[in-house]
Amino acid sequence: MIAVTASEYLGALPEGGGRLMGLDVGTKTIGLATCDTGWSFATPAETIIRTKFAADLATLRAFATRHSIVGLVVGLPLNMDGSDSPRTQSVRAFARNLEPLGLPLLLWDERWSTIAVERVMIEADVSRAKRATKIDAHAAAHILQGAIDALVAI
């Protein structure tokens, strides 16, 4: 089930919450983040290098199992005016292909997520090399934090 609103997603999640996984889906990598069971804070987890989809799905399944994930939040790269782009369509297709995981999925507007995270990392004086290896997981955490903040407000 793919939800486009936080309230629709909340209705699909198990009663009592649980850990969620945020994904920042890029063309070469997927940033992963998790949150606590009470949906207070999101934490960057890791970045996986994309290969064939079957291998990516197996990696995501193993991660979800290892971390007892009950739902997914996938960043949706909308244009600044809110319209879709070819990249948006690609992420929507990726999200549909995650159905075998059997987890509720929320598509969450990710406009500005990477820019916001990069700005914070620069302010923290993180080197360019370290930013390159960590930015996707931090962007996933930024996306997930926005979603859990909306879920808690419902």
Secondary structure, DSSP 8 states (H G I E B T S, - for coil): -EESSHHHHHHHS-TT--EEEEEEE-SSEEEEEEE-TTS--EEEEEEEE---HHHHHHHHHHHHHHTTEEEEEEEE---TTS---HHHHHHHHHHHHTGGG---EEEEE-TTHHHHHHHHHHHTT--HHHHHHHHHHHHHHHHHHHHHHHHHH-
